[in-house]
Every structure is written in structure tokens, then in C-alpha cells.
Amino acid sequence: MSAGAVIDSLEFARGQEQLGGSLAVVDLKRLEDVLFDTQGSLDYELRGTRDARNRPQIEVKVAGQLHLLCQRCLGLLRHEVRVDSQLVVVPRGVLPDDDLNDPEAPDLIEAIPELKVAALVEDEVLLSLPLAPRHPEGECQGRLEKHDDAGGAPSPFAQLAALKAPRRRNQGRT
């Protein structure tokens, strides 16, 4: 399916339609700030269903790999994307009062006659990403090579310490 696919979200959910495809990461512009590079693609599957209360919903599944920017070392961090979410589709302007205060309630989206599939997939991927992606402790690759002072010039701090050391006085003078 092309990145420009558009669905009527309410009719898609009510009709229990299915749609799948692949999106190139380079086309997902809102992800660029957290990416190391734009290589690869993400596979997605949308399926219209009904929830336990018979409300129309869209199941969104996304899988693939992103190359995120590690916030610790600024290097490449491979991140497996696994999104599996259910979005209840509600008519425009209608918000169910009973779900607003329930943290376990499913996510809601407003019915949109021309919902861009790529935007929906990108939204779900963005929501699934860690706030500060980084390698596990000790696994970052430093960008600068570690400096070995043993064979190089003396440390300026060592030189300062030598200047501050009390000078020996010649005690043999009379």
C-alpha cells in the first residue's frame, strides 16, 4: 500500500475492513528528530473491529526496526518497533463521559472521513518510542578515543601540583 493511502475511519471500522503495507522510514518526517538515520521500513496492518461494548474500533499493528539516536553517546541505537493498539472510533464532537476518567479505557480517535494511513501509523510509532532512547549502561561507544596519559605529555595538573609542593630548604646552612 502506498504511503498516500486514505481511509474513512468510521466506515473502515464498521465494515471490519483490513489494510496492510509497508512505509519507508524516510517518509515519516515527524520521526526525523529521534532518528540516527532514515534507513528501513515499517510494516503495518490495520483492521476494523468492534470492542466489547460493540463500538467501532481500529486495531493498529506496526513492526520493524528504527535506528534511533542514543541520547547518551549520540550513536546508532537499534530499536525494535512492536505496536499493537486498539483505537475506538467516535463520531465527531462526541466524547464518551464514562471513559474520560478511566486510565484502563481504550484510546479514542475522532472519526475522520479522510484519515491518512501513514499519519495514523506514524502517530502510533511516536507514542511507542522511549522518551530518552539510549543504550543499556556500559554499552555506549564513545565518540572520542580515550586518552592515555602514560606515554604522552605530563598532565598540566601534575605540573601545577609540583609548583605548589613545599620546597625543601637547605637545612645544612649555618
HUTAKA-V300487 format. One record per helix or strand of 3 or more residues. SS is the DSSP state (alpha for helix, beta for strand). FROM is the first residue (numbers start at 0). LEN is the number of residues. If there is no record, write none. Layout:
# HUTAKA-V300487
SS_FROM_LEN, SS_FROM_LEN
This chain:
# HUTAKA-V300487
alpha_8_6, beta_17_7, alpha_24_3, alpha_28_6, beta_40_10, beta_55_14, beta_75_15, alpha_96_3, beta_106_4, alpha_116_12, alpha_155_9
